[in-house]
Amino acid sequence: MYKRIMPVLVVIMIAAFALSACQPTTEKVTGGTVTIWQAWKEAEIASLNEVIAAFQAANPNVTFDVLYVPHDDLRGKFETAAATGGGPSVLIGSADWGPALFDAELLADVSGMASADFLATINPAALGATQYKGALIGLPQTIKGVVLFRNKSIIAVPATDVDDFIAKATAATSGDVMGADFEYGLFFAAASLHAVGGALMTAEGDPAFNDAKGVEWMENLKKIQAAGIPMENNNDNDVNSFKAGKVGWIIDGTWNITALAEAIGADNLAIDPWPAGLSGYAQTENIYLSANTTGDDLTASWAFLEYFLSAEAQSILAGAGHIPATLGVEVSDPLLQQASAGMATGTAFPVIPEMGAYWDPVNNALLSVINEGTDPAVALQAAYDAVAAKIVEIRGQ
């Protein structure tokens, strides 16, 4: 796995929507039991208990049964229990579990239960991580992912597009201070292909990057390099320089928010909206509804899933460091608020098995273009051929 990868437009809300988003989405439920299996840490469990208490205040006839299972055991325990008709009604777990569990008919497709108005309140990139084979296999309950960090003492204001990013970065470069240090490893740069209107793969997992948009994406990277901005590929040079107060912008993961804030001071750290032409992958942890859930338990469990994505519940969970997956949620930590807004223009990270075919071939194409000056069209064609061959192996064709 590549460096710093964890073990998976600024949103302008009109006043009427902001007010409605503050209200719980559920109606009163008359009964049923919600059984939850999860692997959360102590502080997260405290927030989970608070969310449950708030839900029960409005739905006092719903009971809860919550079980902690260590993360390394949770998926296997769920698969074993659900395959024999048992297990919880609700599973909180990794996004990359979803496709396999759905293919095994252990997760419910909730698309028929989720209204269009409800889905419109969710970060589109986060929602994309729960869409699989035309189904909605869960809901994204928190986001993590790739964002654009800025040292405000070096770069005063965000960039609007790639050209503005380059202009501001070069203007801020002086002596041993660089305006930007650009990470272009696949995990950190591939989402920018979507920002120019392209795609890494189709919904089925087949390669879609070998086209004019793929060339445009790589030409943008070459333009950034040509401006004299340092380029990194899956190393920590950019992060270390940023921590030392020597770089204005870096692309990195939200899991490093605390470390970067401690290094340069929280008042100097900002997370920017993505400039036009750039983007980052948004990953999620999801909340799933078991396919075994029926009757009153089904009604109560779906109502709880809806409430989990309400602004009220998402605000509670933000207290445990969860970045809201719901749009327009006000949280007290300004960096979490900025991360949520920044990832509103992010790109859903592919969680399907075919993603395994892309890592080395596409990253090698990036290295070839940036380090060796290979023509982007030639590099993309070579990557396409390698990815297509690997996908055949993955699918067993």
VEXSESE-66712 format. One record per residue (C-alpha): x negated, y negated, z negated. Coordinates in steps of 0.5 Angstrom, whole numbers, padded with zeros to 4 digits, always signed. Example, Ala and Ser with C-alpha at 12.3 -4.5 7.8 and 13.67 -1.06 7.14 Angstrom:
<recs>
-0025+0009-0016-0027+0002-0014
</recs>
This chain:
<recs>
+0000+0000+0000-0002-0007+0001-0005-0012-0004+0000-0015-0009+0006-0011-0007+0010-0009-0013+0012-0001-0014+0020-0005-0005+0034-0048+0010+0035-0050+0003+0042-0048+0001+0046-0054+0001+0053-0053-0003+0059-0057-0003+0062-0059-0009+0068-0055-0008+0064-0048-0007+0059-0050-0013+0065-0050-0018+0068-0044-0015+0062-0040-0016+0061-0042-0023+0068-0037-0024+0067-0030-0025+0070-0026-0019+0073-0021-0023+0081-0020-0024+0083-0017-0031+0082-0009-0031+0087-0005-0035+0082+0001-0037+0077+0006-0035+0070+0007-0037+0063+0004-0033+0057+0009-0034+0051+0006-0033+0044+0009-0032+0038+0004-0032+0031+0003-0033+0030-0004-0036+0025-0007-0041+0027-0009-0047+0029-0016-0046+0033-0014-0039+0037-0010-0043+0039-0015-0048+0041-0019-0042+0045-0013-0039+0048-0013-0046+0050-0020-0046+0053-0019-0039+0057-0013-0041+0060-0017-0047+0062-0023-0043+0066-0018-0038+0069-0014-0044+0071-0021-0047+0076-0022-0040+0077-0014-0040+0077-0011-0047+0080-0005-0045+0074-0003-0041+0069+0002-0044+0062+0002-0043+0057+0008-0043+0049+0005-0042+0043+0010-0042+0036+0008-0041+0032+0013-0037+0025+0012-0035+0024+0009-0028+0019+0015-0026+0025+0020-0028+0031+0015-0026+0032+0017-0019+0031+0024-0020+0036+0025-0026+0041+0021-0022+0040+0026-0015+0041+0032-0020+0047+0030-0023+0050+0026-0018+0049+0032-0013+0053+0037-0018+0059+0032-0019+0056+0028-0025+0052+0022-0027+0054+0015-0028+0059+0011-0024+0053+0005-0024+0046+0006-0022+0041+0000-0023+0035+0002-0019+0030+0000-0013+0032-0002-0006+0028+0003-0003+0032+0009-0006+0039+0007-0003+0038+0010+0004+0036+0017+0002+0041+0017-0003+0047+0014+0001+0045+0020+0007+0045+0025+0001+0053+0022+0000+0051+0020-0007+0053+0013-0006+0059+0010-0004+0060+0005+0002+0063-0001-0002+0064-0005+0005+0071-0004+0004+0072-0007-0003+0068-0013-0002+0071-0019+0001+0068-0024+0006+0069-0029+0001+0065-0025-0004+0059-0023+0000+0059-0030+0003+0056-0032-0004+0050-0028-0004+0043-0029-0001+0044-0027+0006+0036-0024+0006+0038-0020-0001+0045-0018+0002+0041-0015+0008+0037-0010+0004+0044-0007+0002+0046-0006+0009+0045+0001+0012+0048+0005+0018+0054+0000+0018+0055+0001+0011+0054-0003+0005+0051+0002+0000+0050-0003-0006+0049-0010-0008+0043-0014-0009+0043-0016-0017+0036-0020-0017+0031-0022-0011+0023-0022-0011+0019-0023-0005+0014-0027-0001+0014-0035-0002+0011-0041-0001+0007-0043-0007+0005-0051-0007+0000-0054-0011+0003-0061-0012-0003-0065-0014-0006-0063-0007+0000-0063-0003+0005-0068-0005+0011-0066-0001+0014-0060+0003+0013-0058+0010+0019-0058+0015+0016-0054+0020+0009-0050+0023+0007-0057+0026+0008-0061+0020+0005-0055+0015-0001-0056+0019-0002-0063+0019-0001-0064+0012-0006-0058+0010-0011-0061+0015-0010-0068+0012-0011-0065+0005-0017-0062+0006-0023-0065+0004-0030-0062+0001-0029-0056-0003-0021-0057-0003-0017-0054+0003-0010-0056+0004-0008-0048+0006-0011-0041+0006-0006-0037+0010-0005-0030+0009-0003-0026+0015-0003-0019+0013+0004-0015+0015+0008-0016+0009+0006-0023+0008+0007-0025+0015+0012-0021+0019+0018-0024+0017+0016-0030+0020+0017-0026+0027+0024-0027+0025+0024-0034+0023+0022-0036+0031+0028-0031+0033+0025-0025+0034+0025-0018+0030+0020-0013+0027+0025-0007+0029+0032-0006+0031+0037-0004+0026+0036+0004+0027+0028+0003+0026+0026+0002+0033+0020-0003+0035+0023-0010+0037+0017-0014+0036+0014-0013+0043+0017-0019+0047+0016-0026+0048+0018-0028+0041+0013-0023+0038+0008-0027+0043+0011-0034+0040+0010-0031+0033+0003-0029+0034+0001-0036+0038+0004-0039+0032-0001-0036+0027-0007-0037+0032-0005-0045+0032-0006-0045+0025-0012-0041+0025-0015-0046+0031-0013-0052+0026-0019-0050+0021-0014-0047+0016-0017-0040+0013-0014-0034+0014-0014-0028+0010-0011-0021+0011-0009-0017+0005-0015-0020+0000-0014-0024-0006-0019-0030-0004-0013-0035-0003-0010-0033-0010-0017-0034-0013-0018-0041-0010-0011-0043-0011-0012-0041-0019-0018-0045-0019-0014-0051-0016-0018-0051-0009-0012-0050-0005-0005-0053-0003-0001-0048+0000-0001-0040-0001+0003-0035+0001+0004-0030-0004+0009-0026-0008+0014-0028-0014+0011-0023-0019+0005-0028-0019+0009-0034-0021+0007-0034-0029+0000-0033-0027+0000-0038-0022+0003-0043-0027-0002-0042-0032-0008-0043-0028-0006-0050-0025+0000-0052-0030+0007-0051-0029+0008-0058-0027+0003-0058-0021+0006-0051-0019+0012-0051-0014+0016-0046-0009+0018-0049-0003+0023-0048+0002+0020-0044+0008+0018-0049+0014+0022-0048+0021+0018-0042+0024+0015-0039+0018+0019-0034+0013+0018-0029+0008+0020-0022+0006+0026-0022+0001+0026-0015-0003+0031-0013-0008+0033-0009-0014+0040-0006-0013+0046-0004-0017+0050+0002-0014+0056+0005-0014+0056+0013-0015+0060+0016-0009+0063+0021-0015+0067+0015-0018+0074+0015-0018+0081+0013-0021+0081+0008-0027+0073+0009-0027+0072+0007-0020+0077+0000-0021+0073-0002-0027+0066+0000-0024+0067-0004-0018+0070-0010-0022+0063-0010-0026+0059-0010-0020+0063-0016-0017+0062-0019-0024+0055-0018-0024+0054-0022-0018+0058-0028-0021+0054-0034-0022+0056-0033-0030+0052-0026-0030+0047-0028-0025+0045-0034-0030+0045-0030-0036+0040-0025-0032+0036-0031-0030+0034-0031-0038+0030-0025-0037+0026-0027-0031+0031-0025-0026+0031-0029-0019+0039-0030-0018+0041-0026-0012+0047-0031-0011+0047-0037-0008+0048-0044-0012+0046-0041-0019+0044-0046-0024+0038-0043-0028+0034-0047-0033+0027-0045-0031+0025-0049-0025+0021-0044-0021+0026-0039-0021+0031-0044-0019+0026-0046-0013+0024-0039-0012+0032-0037-0011+0032-0043-0006+0026-0041-0002+0028-0034-0001+0035-0037+0002+0031-0037+0008+0027-0031+0007+0028-0024+0011+0031-0018+0008+0025-0013+0008+0026-0006+0011+0027+0000+0007+0029+0005+0012+0024+0011+0013+0022+0008+0019+0018+0002+0016+0012+0007+0014+0011+0007+0022+0009+0000+0022+0004-0002+0017-0002+0000+0020-0001-0001+0028+0002-0008+0027-0003-0010+0022-0008-0008+0026-0005-0012+0032-0006-0018+0027-0013-0017+0026-0014-0016+0033-0011-0023+0035-0014-0027+0029-0021-0024+0029-0023-0021+0036-0019-0026+0040-0015-0021+0043-0009-0023+0048-0002-0023+0043+0001-0019+0049-0004-0014+0049-0004-0013+0042+0003-0012+0041+0003-0007+0047-0002-0003+0043+0002-0003+0037+0008-0002+0040+0006+0005+0043+0003+0007+0036+0009+0005+0032+0013+0009+0037+0009+0015+0036+0009+0015+0029+0017+0014+0029+0017+0021+0033+0013+0024+0027+0018+0021+0022+0024+0023+0025+0021+0030+0026+0023+0029+0034
</recs>
